[in-house]
Amino acid sequence: MTSTLKQTLIDKIQLIEDESLLTLLNSEVNYFTQKNIADVTNSLSKEDFEELSNLMKEPFGEDTVSLDEYKKETARWRTK
């Protein structure tokens, strides 16, 4: 990163008055500057991680039903 880009970012940040935006920026900078970036899956058990991995490998929409099938299956719970 060039010093010009760094200074441009510093200048933009100095103009920000929104505390929630500054908090968000701080969180993002902290995340990306960590040496060991934590992954949300790090806290999963081996079994849970395997289940999640298998779910990600399933074809998208594999368990999807049509609107007509949905209405037929849920008709007993709907009243007119």
N, C-alpha and C positions, 0 to 999 in steps of 0.2 A: 504494500500500500504506500502510495507516495505521500509525502508530508502535506502536499496540497489537498489531497483527498481527506486526510486526517483532520486538517484544519477546517475544511468545509463541513465535515461532520460535527466538529466541536462547535463551530459557529451556529449550526442549525440547532444543536442541543441547547445551547445557551439561550436561544429564543423561545424555547418551549416553556410554557407556564403551567401546563396541565400536569398535575402531580401524578395522576394515574398513568398517563402516557410515559412519564419519566420512570415510574415504577416498572412498567412493562419493558421499556428499553433496558433498564438495569438488569432485569431478569434474563432477557435475551442475551445481553453481553456476558453475564455470568455463565449462562449455559454454554455458549460457544467458546468461551475462553478457559473452561475447565480442562485440566489435563486428562482426566478420566471421566468422560461424559457418561452420565448415568442413563441407562435405558430403562424404560418403564417395565420391560419384561424381566429385569434383573431380580425383582422380588418374587417372581412366580416360582412355584414349585416345578420340578422337572415334569411332572404329569400335566400340570396346567399349561406349561410352555408347549409341550407336545400337542396337547389338545388345540391350543391356539394355532400352532403351525399347521396342523391338519385342517382346521377350519379355513385357513387362508388358502390352502391348496384346492379346496372344493370349487367346482365351477360356479360362477356367479349365477344366482337365481335358481340353483338346483332344487331348493325346497319351495319355490314360489308356486302359488296356485293362481288360477285365473279368477277374475272377479265373480264369474258365475259359480265356480266351485266354492269360493269363499261364502257367497250368499247362501248356497245350498247347505253348506256345513254349519252355518251360524243362524239359519232361519229360526230355529226353535228358541233362540234367545232374543230375537227381535219381535217387537209388537208394532202393529200399525195403528 
